Amino acid sequence: MKLKSKNRNIKSALIITTYNWSESLELVLKSVKNQVILPTEVVVADDGSTSETKQLIKHIQSSFPVPLKHVWHEDNGFRRSTILNLAISKSESDYIIHVDGDCILHKNFIGDHLRSVEKETYLYGPRVTILEPFLNDLFKNKITKFSFFAKEIKRSNKNIRIPLLGEVIYKRKDELSRKLRGCNLSYWKKDFIKVNGYNEDITGWGREDSELVIRMMNQGVLGKRLRFKAIVYHIWHKENSKDKFDANDAIQNDALKNKLTHCKNGIDKYLAK
């Protein structure tokens, strides 16, 4: 399917978060190069990786099909909200699509998001699991394509791509979905800035994406689930520490209870510069 004429000229930035896993990031960037429809730019949001990640990006940049930027800050613990704000402030596009650096993209991933763009809407898509026993083979052979019967993945209907079916079943809603994942999320940059982006008071794992979306919904932005399209393949890894989860959950509950549309500690500090 071609892009609709109204979506053809959308300038899109793919934001990829990463931290000290260049082996995984290399596969993600390879899958970006294989996209049927490319984003306008790619920005790697680096939460304090060592020089290995910088060297990988520098090596790839000259042959990359679109501008590839590397936005880094010092390693001071899990600060995903902060590096995302910083990376998005450096983007030059109107529409933001973001994934994590452990998620390989289906070849139609970018196109599926752009075909689904609507006014005052955020989109969230599915995640298929790449199984732990196959990681050595994955990295050795640099695999980025997976059929439904691929041995490397956990088979589920999340890996079936039938875009028209998804359009028929799923419509915009004004409620937070338990299926929302920050590793497959997109929205208009202006809607993001209006709520002041990610809340940087949220550190450590958990709630940064859903708290952002709650403020967006309080501002009138609705959510739409992308099903049977916009697929990412999540590379298995050990779970992050959840020691900050309760504190982050309290911040999210405050946004829910008080119908907040803005956070104080957000992206505005970078835009002002």
C-alpha positions as a Markdown table, in Angstrom:
| # | Residue | x | y | z |
|---|---|---|---|---|
| 1 | Met | 0.0 | 0.0 | 0.0 |
| 2 | Lys | 1.2 | 3.5 | -0.9 |
| 3 | Leu | 1.0 | 6.4 | 1.5 |
| 4 | Lys | -2.1 | 8.5 | 1.2 |
| 5 | Ser | -1.4 | 11.9 | -0.4 |
| 6 | Lys | -2.1 | 13.7 | 2.9 |
| 7 | Asn | 0.6 | 11.6 | 4.6 |
| 8 | Arg | 3.2 | 11.6 | 1.9 |
| 9 | Asn | 4.9 | 14.8 | 2.9 |
| 10 | Ile | 5.0 | 14.2 | 6.6 |
| 11 | Lys | 8.5 | 14.7 | 8.0 |
| 12 | Ser | 9.1 | 11.8 | 10.5 |
| 13 | Ala | 11.8 | 11.2 | 13.0 |
| 14 | Leu | 12.5 | 7.6 | 14.2 |
| 15 | Ile | 13.9 | 7.9 | 17.8 |
| 16 | Ile | 15.8 | 4.8 | 19.0 |
| 17 | Thr | 16.7 | 4.6 | 22.7 |
| 18 | Thr | 19.8 | 2.6 | 23.6 |
| 19 | Tyr | 22.2 | 1.8 | 26.4 |
| 20 | Asn | 25.4 | -0.2 | 26.1 |
| 21 | Trp | 24.1 | -2.8 | 23.7 |
| 22 | Ser | 25.7 | -2.0 | 20.3 |
| 23 | Glu | 25.3 | -5.5 | 19.1 |
| 24 | Ser | 21.5 | -5.1 | 19.3 |
| 25 | Leu | 21.5 | -1.6 | 18.0 |
| 26 | Glu | 23.4 | -2.7 | 14.9 |
| 27 | Leu | 20.5 | -5.0 | 14.0 |
| 28 | Val | 17.9 | -2.4 | 14.7 |
| 29 | Leu | 19.7 | 0.1 | 12.4 |
| 30 | Lys | 20.1 | -2.6 | 9.7 |
| 31 | Ser | 16.3 | -3.1 | 9.9 |
| 32 | Val | 15.8 | 0.6 | 9.4 |
| 33 | Lys | 17.9 | 0.5 | 6.2 |
| 34 | Asn | 15.6 | -2.2 | 5.0 |
| 35 | Gln | 12.4 | -0.2 | 5.4 |
| 36 | Val | 10.1 | 0.0 | 2.4 |
| 37 | Ile | 9.3 | 3.6 | 3.4 |
| 38 | Leu | 12.1 | 5.4 | 5.2 |
| 39 | Pro | 11.8 | 8.0 | 8.0 |
| 40 | Thr | 13.1 | 11.5 | 7.2 |
| 41 | Glu | 15.7 | 11.1 | 9.9 |
| 42 | Val | 16.9 | 8.7 | 12.7 |
| 43 | Val | 18.0 | 9.9 | 16.1 |
| 44 | Val | 19.7 | 7.5 | 18.5 |
| 45 | Ala | 18.8 | 8.6 | 22.1 |
| 46 | Asp | 21.8 | 7.2 | 24.0 |
| 47 | Asp | 21.4 | 7.0 | 27.8 |
| 48 | Gly | 25.1 | 7.1 | 28.5 |
| 49 | Ser | 26.7 | 4.3 | 26.6 |
| 50 | Thr | 30.4 | 3.8 | 26.3 |
| 51 | Ser | 32.4 | 4.7 | 23.1 |
| 52 | Glu | 31.5 | 1.4 | 21.5 |
| 53 | Thr | 28.1 | 2.7 | 20.6 |
| 54 | Lys | 29.5 | 6.0 | 19.3 |
| 55 | Gln | 32.0 | 4.1 | 17.1 |
| 56 | Leu | 29.2 | 1.9 | 15.7 |
| 57 | Ile | 27.1 | 4.9 | 14.7 |
| 58 | Lys | 30.0 | 6.8 | 13.2 |
| 59 | His | 30.9 | 3.7 | 11.1 |
| 60 | Ile | 27.3 | 3.4 | 9.8 |
| 61 | Gln | 26.5 | 7.1 | 9.3 |
| 62 | Ser | 28.2 | 7.6 | 5.9 |
| 63 | Ser | 26.3 | 4.8 | 4.2 |
| 64 | Phe | 23.0 | 5.3 | 6.0 |
| 65 | Pro | 20.1 | 6.3 | 3.7 |
| 66 | Val | 18.8 | 9.2 | 5.8 |
| 67 | Pro | 20.5 | 11.5 | 8.4 |
| 68 | Leu | 21.6 | 9.5 | 11.4 |
| 69 | Lys | 22.1 | 11.5 | 14.6 |
| 70 | His | 23.6 | 10.4 | 17.9 |
| 71 | Val | 22.4 | 12.3 | 21.0 |
| 72 | Trp | 24.2 | 11.2 | 24.2 |
| 73 | His | 24.3 | 12.3 | 27.8 |
| 74 | Glu | 26.4 | 11.1 | 30.7 |
| 75 | Asp | 25.5 | 7.8 | 32.4 |
| 76 | Asn | 23.8 | 8.7 | 35.6 |
| 77 | Gly | 21.4 | 5.8 | 36.0 |
| 78 | Phe | 18.3 | 5.0 | 34.0 |
| 79 | Arg | 17.2 | 8.4 | 32.6 |
| 80 | Arg | 15.1 | 7.3 | 29.6 |
| 81 | Ser | 12.7 | 10.3 | 30.0 |
| 82 | Thr | 15.6 | 12.8 | 29.9 |
| 83 | Ile | 17.4 | 11.4 | 26.9 |
| 84 | Leu | 14.2 | 11.1 | 24.9 |
| 85 | Asn | 13.4 | 14.7 | 25.6 |
| 86 | Leu | 16.9 | 15.7 | 24.5 |
| 87 | Ala | 16.8 | 13.6 | 21.4 |
| 88 | Ile | 13.4 | 14.8 | 20.3 |
| 89 | Ser | 14.5 | 18.4 | 20.8 |
| 90 | Lys | 17.2 | 17.8 | 18.3 |
| 91 | Ser | 14.9 | 16.3 | 15.7 |
| 92 | Glu | 13.8 | 18.4 | 12.7 |
| 93 | Ser | 10.6 | 16.5 | 11.9 |
| 94 | Asp | 6.9 | 17.0 | 12.6 |
| 95 | Tyr | 6.0 | 13.4 | 13.5 |
| 96 | Ile | 7.8 | 11.2 | 16.1 |
| 97 | Ile | 8.0 | 7.4 | 15.9 |
| 98 | His | 10.0 | 5.7 | 18.6 |
| 99 | Val | 11.4 | 2.2 | 19.4 |
| 100 | Asp | 13.9 | 0.8 | 21.8 |
| 101 | Gly | 17.3 | -0.3 | 20.7 |
| 102 | Asp | 16.4 | -3.9 | 21.3 |
| 103 | Cys | 13.5 | -4.0 | 18.8 |
| 104 | Ile | 14.1 | -5.0 | 15.2 |
| 105 | Leu | 11.6 | -3.4 | 12.7 |
| 106 | His | 9.4 | -5.2 | 10.3 |
| 107 | Lys | 10.2 | -3.8 | 6.8 |
| 108 | Asn | 6.8 | -2.1 | 6.7 |
| 109 | Phe | 7.1 | -0.6 | 10.2 |
| 110 | Ile | 7.6 | 3.1 | 9.3 |
| 111 | Gly | 5.1 | 2.9 | 6.4 |
| 112 | Asp | 2.5 | 1.4 | 8.7 |
| 113 | His | 2.8 | 4.2 | 11.2 |
| 114 | Leu | 2.7 | 6.9 | 8.6 |
| 115 | Arg | -0.3 | 5.4 | 6.8 |
| 116 | Ser | -2.1 | 5.4 | 10.1 |
| 117 | Val | -1.4 | 9.0 | 11.2 |
| 118 | Glu | -4.4 | 11.1 | 12.3 |
| 119 | Lys | -4.8 | 14.5 | 13.8 |
| 120 | Glu | -4.6 | 14.7 | 17.6 |
| 121 | Thr | -3.8 | 10.9 | 17.8 |
| 122 | Tyr | -1.0 | 8.8 | 19.3 |
| 123 | Leu | -0.4 | 5.3 | 17.9 |
| 124 | Tyr | 0.9 | 2.2 | 19.6 |
| 125 | Gly | 1.7 | -1.1 | 18.0 |
| 126 | Pro | 2.6 | -4.8 | 18.8 |
| 127 | Arg | 5.8 | -6.4 | 20.0 |
| 128 | Val | 6.8 | -10.0 | 19.1 |
| 129 | Thr | 9.3 | -11.7 | 21.3 |
| 130 | Ile | 12.6 | -13.1 | 20.0 |
| 131 | Leu | 13.4 | -16.1 | 22.2 |
| 132 | Glu | 16.5 | -16.3 | 24.4 |
| 133 | Pro | 17.9 | -19.7 | 23.1 |
| 134 | Phe | 18.3 | -18.1 | 19.6 |
| 135 | Leu | 20.2 | -15.0 | 20.5 |
| 136 | Asn | 23.7 | -16.4 | 19.5 |
| 137 | Asp | 22.3 | -17.3 | 16.1 |
| 138 | Leu | 20.6 | -14.0 | 15.8 |
| 139 | Phe | 23.7 | -11.9 | 16.3 |
| 140 | Lys | 26.1 | -14.3 | 14.5 |
| 141 | Asn | 23.9 | -14.2 | 11.3 |
| 142 | Lys | 22.6 | -10.7 | 11.8 |
| 143 | Ile | 19.0 | -11.8 | 11.3 |
| 144 | Thr | 16.4 | -9.0 | 10.8 |
| 145 | Lys | 13.6 | -10.8 | 9.0 |
| 146 | Phe | 11.2 | -13.2 | 10.6 |
| 147 | Ser | 8.3 | -15.2 | 9.1 |
| 148 | Phe | 5.4 | -16.4 | 11.2 |
| 149 | Phe | 7.1 | -19.8 | 11.4 |
| 150 | Ala | 10.6 | -18.5 | 12.2 |
| 151 | Lys | 12.2 | -20.6 | 14.9 |
| 152 | Glu | 13.6 | -17.5 | 16.6 |
| 153 | Ile | 10.3 | -15.9 | 17.6 |
| 154 | Lys | 7.5 | -16.7 | 20.0 |
| 155 | Arg | 4.7 | -17.4 | 17.5 |
| 156 | Ser | 1.6 | -15.4 | 18.1 |
| 157 | Asn | -1.0 | -13.5 | 16.1 |
| 158 | Lys | 1.0 | -10.3 | 16.8 |
| 159 | Asn | 3.3 | -11.4 | 13.9 |
| 160 | Ile | 0.4 | -11.5 | 11.3 |
| 161 | Arg | 0.3 | -8.4 | 9.1 |
| 162 | Ile | -3.1 | -7.7 | 7.6 |
| 163 | Pro | -3.3 | -3.8 | 7.7 |
| 164 | Leu | -6.9 | -3.5 | 6.5 |
| 165 | Leu | -8.2 | -5.8 | 9.2 |
| 166 | Gly | -6.6 | -3.7 | 11.8 |
| 167 | Glu | -8.2 | -0.6 | 10.4 |
| 168 | Val | -11.6 | -2.2 | 10.5 |
| 169 | Ile | -11.3 | -3.4 | 14.1 |
| 170 | Tyr | -9.4 | -0.7 | 16.0 |
| 171 | Lys | -10.6 | 2.9 | 16.3 |
| 172 | Arg | -9.5 | 5.9 | 18.4 |
| 173 | Lys | -10.2 | 5.7 | 22.1 |
| 174 | Asp | -9.9 | 8.1 | 25.1 |
| 175 | Glu | -8.7 | 5.5 | 27.5 |
| 176 | Leu | -5.2 | 4.2 | 28.4 |
| 177 | Ser | -4.6 | 0.7 | 27.0 |
| 178 | Arg | -2.7 | -2.0 | 28.9 |
| 179 | Lys | -1.2 | -2.9 | 25.5 |
| 180 | Leu | 0.7 | 0.3 | 25.2 |
| 181 | Arg | 4.5 | -0.1 | 24.9 |
| 182 | Gly | 7.0 | 2.7 | 24.5 |
| 183 | Cys | 9.0 | 0.5 | 22.2 |
| 184 | Asn | 6.3 | 1.0 | 19.5 |
| 185 | Leu | 4.8 | 4.4 | 19.9 |
| 186 | Ser | 4.2 | 7.5 | 17.7 |
| 187 | Tyr | 2.6 | 11.0 | 17.9 |
| 188 | Trp | 2.7 | 14.5 | 16.5 |
| 189 | Lys | 5.7 | 16.5 | 17.9 |
| 190 | Lys | 3.4 | 19.5 | 18.5 |
| 191 | Asp | 1.2 | 17.3 | 20.8 |
| 192 | Phe | 4.2 | 16.1 | 22.6 |
| 193 | Ile | 5.6 | 19.7 | 23.2 |
| 194 | Lys | 2.1 | 20.9 | 24.3 |
| 195 | Val | 2.3 | 18.6 | 27.3 |
| 196 | Asn | 6.0 | 19.4 | 27.8 |
| 197 | Gly | 7.2 | 16.0 | 26.7 |
| 198 | Tyr | 8.4 | 13.3 | 29.1 |
| 199 | Asn | 8.4 | 13.9 | 32.8 |
| 200 | Glu | 12.0 | 13.8 | 33.9 |
| 201 | Asp | 11.0 | 13.3 | 37.5 |
| 202 | Ile | 10.4 | 9.7 | 36.4 |
| 203 | Thr | 13.7 | 7.9 | 36.6 |
| 204 | Gly | 14.4 | 4.2 | 36.6 |
| 205 | Trp | 12.2 | 1.6 | 34.8 |
| 206 | Gly | 8.4 | 2.1 | 34.5 |
| 207 | Arg | 5.6 | 4.5 | 33.7 |
| 208 | Glu | 7.4 | 7.1 | 31.7 |
| 209 | Asp | 5.5 | 6.3 | 28.5 |
| 210 | Ser | 2.0 | 5.8 | 30.0 |
| 211 | Glu | 2.3 | 8.9 | 32.2 |
| 212 | Leu | 3.2 | 10.9 | 29.0 |
| 213 | Val | 0.2 | 9.4 | 27.2 |
| 214 | Ile | -2.2 | 10.2 | 30.1 |
| 215 | Arg | -1.2 | 13.9 | 29.9 |
| 216 | Met | -1.8 | 13.8 | 26.2 |
| 217 | Met | -5.2 | 12.3 | 26.6 |
| 218 | Asn | -6.1 | 14.9 | 29.2 |
| 219 | Gln | -5.1 | 17.5 | 26.5 |
| 220 | Gly | -7.6 | 15.8 | 24.1 |
| 221 | Val | -5.2 | 13.5 | 22.1 |
| 222 | Leu | -6.8 | 10.1 | 21.6 |
| 223 | Gly | -5.0 | 6.7 | 21.2 |
| 224 | Lys | -5.3 | 4.2 | 18.4 |
| 225 | Arg | -4.0 | 0.6 | 18.6 |
| 226 | Leu | -2.1 | -0.6 | 15.5 |
| 227 | Arg | -2.9 | -4.3 | 15.2 |
| 228 | Phe | -1.9 | -6.6 | 12.3 |
| 229 | Lys | 0.7 | -4.0 | 11.3 |
| 230 | Ala | 3.6 | -1.9 | 12.5 |
| 231 | Ile | 5.4 | -4.9 | 14.0 |
| 232 | Val | 8.6 | -4.9 | 16.0 |
| 233 | Tyr | 10.6 | -7.9 | 17.2 |
| 234 | His | 11.9 | -7.5 | 20.8 |
| 235 | Ile | 15.2 | -9.1 | 21.5 |
| 236 | Trp | 15.1 | -11.0 | 24.8 |
| 237 | His | 17.1 | -9.6 | 27.7 |
| 238 | Lys | 17.1 | -9.7 | 31.5 |
| 239 | Glu | 14.5 | -7.4 | 33.1 |
| 240 | Asn | 15.6 | -4.0 | 34.3 |
| 241 | Ser | 15.6 | -3.1 | 38.0 |
| 242 | Lys | 12.1 | -2.0 | 39.2 |
| 243 | Asp | 13.3 | -0.3 | 42.3 |
| 244 | Lys | 11.8 | 3.1 | 41.2 |
| 245 | Phe | 8.5 | 1.7 | 40.0 |
| 246 | Asp | 6.4 | 2.7 | 43.1 |
| 247 | Ala | 7.7 | 6.3 | 42.9 |
| 248 | Asn | 7.0 | 6.5 | 39.2 |
| 249 | Asp | 3.5 | 4.9 | 39.7 |
| 250 | Ala | 2.7 | 7.7 | 42.2 |
| 251 | Ile | 3.6 | 10.3 | 39.6 |
| 252 | Gln | 1.4 | 8.6 | 37.1 |
| 253 | Asn | -1.5 | 8.4 | 39.6 |
| 254 | Asp | -1.2 | 12.1 | 40.2 |
| 255 | Ala | -1.5 | 12.8 | 36.5 |
| 256 | Leu | -4.6 | 10.6 | 36.4 |
| 257 | Lys | -6.2 | 12.0 | 39.5 |
| 258 | Asn | -5.6 | 15.7 | 38.8 |
| 259 | Lys | -6.1 | 15.4 | 35.0 |
| 260 | Leu | -2.7 | 17.0 | 34.4 |
| 261 | Thr | -1.9 | 18.2 | 30.9 |
| 262 | His | 1.6 | 19.5 | 31.7 |
| 263 | Cys | 4.7 | 18.5 | 33.6 |
| 264 | Lys | 7.2 | 21.0 | 35.1 |
| 265 | Asn | 10.4 | 19.0 | 34.5 |
| 266 | Gly | 10.1 | 18.4 | 30.7 |
| 267 | Ile | 11.4 | 19.2 | 27.3 |
| 268 | Asp | 11.0 | 23.0 | 27.4 |
| 269 | Lys | 14.4 | 23.5 | 29.0 |
| 270 | Tyr | 16.1 | 22.1 | 25.8 |
| 271 | Leu | 13.8 | 24.0 | 23.4 |
| 272 | Ala | 14.7 | 27.3 | 25.1 |
| 273 | Lys | 18.3 | 26.7 | 24.2 |
